[in-house]
Amino acid sequence: MSLFRDDGIVLRTQKLGEADRIITLLTRGHGRVRAVARGVRRTKSKFGARLEPFSHVDVQFFARGSELVGRGLPLCTQSETITPYGGGIVTDYARYTAGTAMLETAERFTDHEGEPAVQQYLLLVGGLRTLARGEHAPHLILDAFLLRSLAVNGYAPSFEDCARCGLPGPNRFFSVSAGGVICVDCRVPGSVVPSAEAVGLLSALLTGDWETADACEARHVREGGGLVSAYLHWHLERGLRSLRYVEKNDSPGHAEKNEETRAHGTTRNPGTLQPRVPDAGAAPLR
């Protein structure tokens, strides 16, 4: 029997029995972890509200063996909130759908429980922090998060040099199977010819050039978002269910119209756990 302590982001929850939940977290030291939180669905639960999606929490686990991830699910015995990112996300539809897609992406890229994924963890913390603060458009934050998640997992696309032969760019064609932009000689069936502005936007999102990304026109944003979705789908072998709900309208008029439409309902225990300070290692998504 062992106690473990780690901090992580709550990815999702599942009902278990009449009063319990299975909590899925992406933790700093143990990667993706599923744990049982007993009694958290009762109205008198002391820490049930802390274990909701988007929450950055400090958690204590109880496992029967010497490893946190074993044959059975560990118990989540205590939790303390580090930062409740959900407060700045769930009240806005665009932020909520983008945030949900970010959580699903993080879970898909950490499919082996118990294996540390520190880069993915820090990227998720920084992305949720930026999303909750509203520093940039939610869909731009999402596309930047998706591109950087692909990069830290070894699938970084090329937006300048040819992904096959390395010919210096700019290159006209884009192929998800080839790994990004490709030259005329390396062109493969199924290649597309995106606009230079869309390719420049994706490069800016990957490298953190937010000045260029924020100034991009809506049509190029939508085009770039389609390329990101296709590239992600290719490498995950199936798409994200939450992406279909993400809004990609940029103009204030569209946002106000969508908000008005939605308003009328026509859219789419051992020991004492001391709280930790917010994670200084996870900077906002820049």
C-alpha positions as CSV (number, residue, x, y, z in Angstrom):
1,M,0.0,0.0,0.0
2,S,1.4,3.4,-1.0
3,L,0.6,7.0,-1.1
4,F,1.4,9.2,-4.1
5,R,1.1,12.9,-4.7
6,D,1.1,14.7,-8.0
7,D,-0.4,17.7,-9.7
8,G,-2.4,17.5,-12.9
9,I,-5.2,18.7,-15.1
10,V,-8.6,16.9,-14.9
11,L,-9.4,15.7,-18.4
12,R,-12.7,14.1,-17.9
13,T,-14.9,12.3,-15.4
14,Q,-17.2,9.2,-15.5
15,K,-19.9,8.1,-13.2
16,L,-19.3,5.1,-11.1
17,G,-22.0,3.5,-9.0
18,E,-24.4,5.8,-7.2
19,A,-22.0,8.4,-5.7
20,D,-18.5,7.8,-7.1
21,R,-16.6,9.0,-10.2
22,I,-13.6,7.8,-12.2
23,I,-11.4,10.8,-12.7
24,T,-9.0,11.0,-15.6
25,L,-6.0,13.3,-15.1
26,L,-2.9,14.3,-17.0
27,T,-0.3,14.6,-14.2
28,R,3.2,15.9,-14.2
29,G,5.0,12.9,-12.8
30,H,2.9,9.9,-13.8
31,G,1.3,10.9,-17.2
32,R,-2.3,10.0,-17.7
33,V,-3.9,8.5,-14.6
34,R,-7.4,7.2,-13.9
35,A,-8.4,7.1,-10.2
36,V,-11.6,6.5,-8.3
37,A,-13.0,9.4,-6.2
38,R,-15.5,8.1,-3.8
39,G,-18.5,10.0,-2.7
40,V,-17.8,13.0,-4.9
41,R,-21.3,13.1,-6.4
42,R,-22.9,13.5,-3.0
43,T,-24.1,17.0,-2.2
44,K,-22.0,17.0,1.0
45,S,-18.8,16.0,-0.7
46,K,-15.9,18.2,0.4
47,F,-13.8,18.1,-2.7
48,G,-16.1,16.9,-5.5
49,A,-16.3,20.3,-7.2
50,R,-12.5,20.5,-7.4
51,L,-12.3,17.4,-9.6
52,E,-14.1,18.9,-12.6
53,P,-12.7,19.1,-16.2
54,F,-10.2,22.1,-16.7
55,S,-9.2,22.1,-13.1
56,H,-5.5,22.2,-12.2
57,V,-5.3,20.3,-9.0
58,D,-2.9,18.9,-6.5
59,V,-4.0,15.3,-5.7
60,Q,-3.1,12.6,-3.3
61,F,-3.6,9.0,-4.4
62,F,-3.8,5.7,-2.5
63,A,-2.7,2.6,-4.4
64,R,-2.7,-1.0,-3.1
65,G,0.6,-1.9,-4.7
66,S,4.0,-0.2,-5.0
67,E,3.1,1.5,-8.3
68,L,0.4,4.2,-8.9
69,V,-0.8,2.6,-12.1
70,G,-1.3,-1.2,-11.6
71,R,-4.0,-3.8,-12.0
72,G,-6.6,-1.8,-10.1
73,L,-7.5,1.9,-10.1
74,P,-6.0,3.9,-7.3
75,L,-8.1,6.0,-5.0
76,C,-8.1,9.8,-5.0
77,T,-8.2,10.6,-1.3
78,Q,-7.5,14.3,-1.2
79,S,-7.3,17.2,-3.6
80,E,-6.5,20.9,-3.5
81,T,-7.2,23.4,-6.3
82,I,-4.1,25.1,-7.8
83,T,-5.9,27.0,-10.5
84,P,-9.6,26.7,-11.4
85,Y,-9.3,27.3,-15.2
86,G,-12.8,26.2,-15.7
87,G,-14.2,29.5,-14.3
88,G,-12.9,31.4,-17.3
89,I,-13.7,28.8,-19.9
90,V,-17.1,27.2,-19.2
91,T,-19.0,30.6,-19.3
92,D,-18.1,31.1,-23.0
93,Y,-19.1,28.7,-25.7
94,A,-16.2,29.3,-28.0
95,R,-13.7,28.9,-25.1
96,Y,-15.5,25.8,-23.8
97,T,-15.5,24.0,-27.1
98,A,-11.9,24.8,-27.8
99,G,-10.9,23.8,-24.3
100,T,-12.8,20.5,-24.6
101,A,-10.9,19.7,-27.8
102,M,-7.6,20.5,-26.0
103,L,-8.5,18.1,-23.2
104,E,-9.4,15.4,-25.7
105,T,-6.2,15.9,-27.7
106,A,-4.1,15.6,-24.5
107,E,-5.8,12.4,-23.6
108,R,-5.3,10.9,-27.1
109,F,-1.6,11.7,-27.1
110,T,-1.1,10.1,-23.7
111,D,-2.8,6.7,-24.4
112,H,-0.4,4.8,-22.1
113,E,-1.2,5.2,-18.5
114,G,1.6,5.8,-16.0
115,E,4.1,7.1,-18.6
116,P,5.3,10.7,-17.9
117,A,4.5,13.2,-20.6
118,V,5.9,16.4,-19.1
119,Q,6.0,18.4,-22.3
120,Q,2.4,17.6,-23.1
121,Y,1.4,18.4,-19.5
122,L,3.1,21.8,-19.5
123,L,1.7,22.6,-22.9
124,L,-1.9,21.8,-21.7
125,V,-1.4,23.9,-18.6
126,G,-0.1,26.8,-20.6
127,G,-2.9,26.5,-23.2
128,L,-5.7,26.4,-20.6
129,R,-4.2,29.4,-18.9
130,T,-4.1,31.4,-22.1
131,L,-7.6,30.3,-23.0
132,A,-9.0,31.2,-19.6
133,R,-7.5,34.7,-19.8
134,G,-8.9,35.3,-23.2
135,E,-5.6,36.6,-24.6
136,H,-6.3,35.4,-28.2
137,A,-9.2,34.0,-30.2
138,P,-10.1,30.6,-28.8
139,H,-9.8,28.8,-32.2
140,L,-6.3,30.3,-32.7
141,I,-5.3,29.0,-29.3
142,L,-6.7,25.6,-30.1
143,D,-4.9,25.4,-33.5
144,A,-1.6,26.5,-31.8
145,F,-2.1,23.8,-29.1
146,L,-2.8,21.1,-31.7
147,L,0.2,22.0,-33.8
148,R,2.5,22.1,-30.8
149,S,1.0,18.8,-29.4
150,L,1.9,17.2,-32.8
151,A,5.4,18.7,-32.5
152,V,6.2,17.4,-29.0
153,N,5.0,14.0,-30.0
154,G,7.3,13.8,-33.0
155,Y,4.8,14.9,-35.8
156,A,5.9,18.5,-36.4
157,P,4.7,19.6,-39.8
158,S,7.0,21.6,-42.1
159,F,5.7,24.9,-43.4
160,E,8.8,26.2,-45.2
161,D,11.2,23.6,-46.6
162,C,10.0,20.6,-48.5
163,A,9.1,17.8,-46.0
164,R,10.5,15.1,-48.3
165,C,13.7,16.5,-49.9
166,G,14.3,19.6,-47.8
167,L,14.2,22.0,-50.7
168,P,14.1,25.5,-49.2
169,G,10.8,27.2,-49.4
170,P,8.4,28.6,-49.9
171,N,6.8,25.5,-51.5
172,R,3.3,25.5,-53.0
173,F,1.8,22.1,-52.2
174,F,0.7,20.6,-48.8
175,S,0.3,17.0,-48.0
176,V,-0.7,15.6,-44.6
177,S,0.8,12.2,-45.5
178,A,4.1,13.7,-46.5
179,G,4.4,15.8,-43.4
180,G,3.7,19.4,-44.5
181,V,4.6,21.5,-47.5
182,I,6.3,19.8,-50.4
183,C,7.9,20.9,-53.7
184,V,6.7,20.2,-57.2
185,D,9.0,17.2,-57.7
186,C,7.8,15.6,-54.4
187,R,4.2,16.2,-55.0
188,V,2.0,13.2,-54.2
189,P,-1.7,12.4,-55.0
190,G,-4.0,14.2,-52.7
191,S,-1.8,17.2,-52.2
192,V,-3.6,20.6,-51.9
193,V,-2.5,24.1,-52.8
194,P,-3.3,26.3,-49.7
195,S,-2.9,30.0,-49.8
196,A,0.4,31.5,-48.7
197,E,-1.4,33.4,-45.9
198,A,-2.9,30.2,-44.4
199,V,0.5,28.5,-44.4
200,G,2.1,31.6,-42.9
201,L,-0.6,31.5,-40.2
202,L,0.1,27.9,-39.2
203,S,3.8,28.7,-39.1
204,A,3.1,31.6,-36.8
205,L,1.0,29.5,-34.5
206,L,3.7,26.9,-34.3
207,T,6.4,29.3,-33.5
208,G,4.4,31.7,-31.3
209,D,4.2,34.7,-33.6
210,W,0.9,35.9,-32.2
211,E,1.1,39.3,-33.8
212,T,0.9,37.7,-37.3
213,A,-1.7,35.2,-36.2
214,D,-4.1,37.8,-34.6
215,A,-3.9,39.9,-37.8
216,C,-4.8,37.1,-40.1
217,E,-8.1,37.3,-42.1
218,A,-11.0,35.0,-41.2
219,R,-10.9,33.1,-44.5
220,H,-7.3,32.2,-44.0
221,V,-8.0,31.2,-40.4
222,R,-10.7,28.8,-41.5
223,E,-8.4,27.4,-44.3
224,G,-5.6,26.9,-41.8
225,G,-7.9,25.3,-39.3
226,G,-9.0,22.8,-41.9
227,L,-5.3,21.8,-42.6
228,V,-4.6,21.4,-38.9
229,S,-7.7,19.2,-38.5
230,A,-6.7,17.0,-41.5
231,Y,-3.1,16.7,-40.3
232,L,-4.2,15.8,-36.8
233,H,-6.7,13.2,-38.1
234,W,-4.0,11.6,-40.2
235,H,-1.7,11.0,-37.3
236,L,-4.3,10.1,-34.7
237,E,-5.9,7.8,-37.3
238,R,-9.3,9.1,-36.3
239,G,-10.6,12.6,-35.6
240,L,-11.5,14.3,-32.4
241,R,-15.2,14.2,-31.6
242,S,-15.1,17.6,-30.0
243,L,-13.7,19.4,-33.1
244,R,-17.1,19.4,-34.8
245,Y,-18.5,21.8,-32.2
246,V,-15.6,24.3,-32.4
247,E,-16.7,27.7,-33.8
248,K,-14.3,29.4,-36.2
249,N,-16.1,32.7,-36.8
250,D,-13.7,35.6,-36.3
251,S,-15.6,38.8,-36.7
252,P,-17.4,40.5,-33.7
253,G,-20.6,40.4,-35.7
254,H,-20.5,36.7,-36.1
255,A,-19.7,36.2,-32.4
256,E,-22.6,38.4,-31.3
257,K,-25.0,36.7,-33.7
258,N,-23.9,33.2,-32.5
259,E,-24.3,34.3,-28.9
260,E,-27.8,35.6,-29.6
261,T,-28.8,32.5,-31.5
262,R,-27.6,30.2,-28.6
263,A,-29.5,32.3,-26.2
264,H,-32.7,31.4,-28.1
265,G,-31.7,27.7,-28.2
266,T,-31.1,27.2,-31.8
267,T,-27.3,26.2,-32.1
268,R,-25.1,23.9,-32.2
269,N,-7.3,10.6,4.0
270,P,-4.0,9.9,5.5
271,G,-2.1,13.1,6.2
272,T,-2.9,16.7,5.5
273,L,-2.5,17.9,1.9
274,Q,-1.0,21.3,1.8
275,P,-1.9,23.4,-1.3
276,R,0.8,24.1,-3.9
277,V,1.5,27.4,-5.6
278,P,0.6,27.6,-9.4
279,D,3.1,25.8,-11.6
280,A,5.8,28.3,-12.7
281,G,7.1,25.8,-15.3
282,A,4.0,26.1,-17.5
283,A,3.9,29.5,-19.2
284,P,0.9,30.7,-21.1
285,L,0.8,29.6,-24.7
286,R,3.0,32.0,-26.5
